[in-house]
Amino acid sequence: MSLSMNNVREAKFISFYIEQTNMEFSAEWPKEMSMEKMPEYTLTGSTTDKEAKEYNNLLSSDKIKTQESNMKITIDFIKSHPDSYFSASMLNTYTSFLPLSDIEILYAGLGDKAKGFSVSKEIKETINIIKTVQPGKPAYDFTATDINGKQIKLSDYRGKTVLIDFWASWCKPCRAGMPHVKALYDKYHNKGLEVICIADNDSQLDAWKKAIEIDGTGKFIHILRGLKTLDNGGFDRSQDISDRYVVHSIPSKFIVNANGILECVKAEEAELDAKLKEIFGF
């Protein structure tokens, strides 16, 4: 691989895909950096990088620019590039947003080459987990230490309906949705509703506690997701509750019934309202 860069004045970065083949790379940094004006680069010899640029150009040319149109572009790209590492990578990213049936169809459509990539093995593992996180399936029985230092298990709340809310102090939509969760708690708590909030704040404990205080949610049960950062910059996911519920975007809410069975998975507010009304009768 040959490399050349011009007009580099300070530490900036660009991302691109390289492969185990002969490639040539060159880049030139603009005089003024911004999200709209990033470094221009040329990379020849990398099929994956070429496909990534093609995909990004499709997104840029989308005049509708809605979540639905973005999703359609992504799905169509994956279908039309079945042997691409980039397609497999995008499918792995979108497993949080697509129905299980769509993920299975797209995975089945990948070519043998794409299925041999490590990222495709992650997709297969995710599919197997998603199959266990569906309405009517037993909820994963996690164990964690709450904000007060008490060890809890989900199964401790058998006999009660549990609303599980995956959130974070830094997540604006999560914080904006807390008044609705508080209203549901106030309406149904005396009838047997508990709220367990699972925060993506394992490395930001002070911010976690401050957000709970500001939002007035101290009456809920608060635990952390369990994602541990290692000294080498990697992660220990062995106790990560979010992974067990296939939560890769937040807010994400679930309802577990009194028998420990999932009733709602990644539910919006209207679905939460309807399901709790069905369970409690009002």
Protein Blocks (a to p, Z undefined) as FASTA:
>chain_A
ZZddehiabdcddddddddddddddddddfbdcfklccddddehiaklmmmmmmmmmmmm
pmnlpaklmmmmmmmmmmmmmmbfklmmmmmmmmmmpcfklmmmmmmmpcfklmmpmklm
mmmmmmmmmmmmcghiacdddddddfkopacdfklmgoiacddddddfklmklmmmmmmm
mmmmmmmmmnopacdddddfklmmmlmmmmmmmnopmmpccddehiacdfkopacfklgm
klmnopabdcddddddfkopafbghiafklmmmmmmmmnoZZ
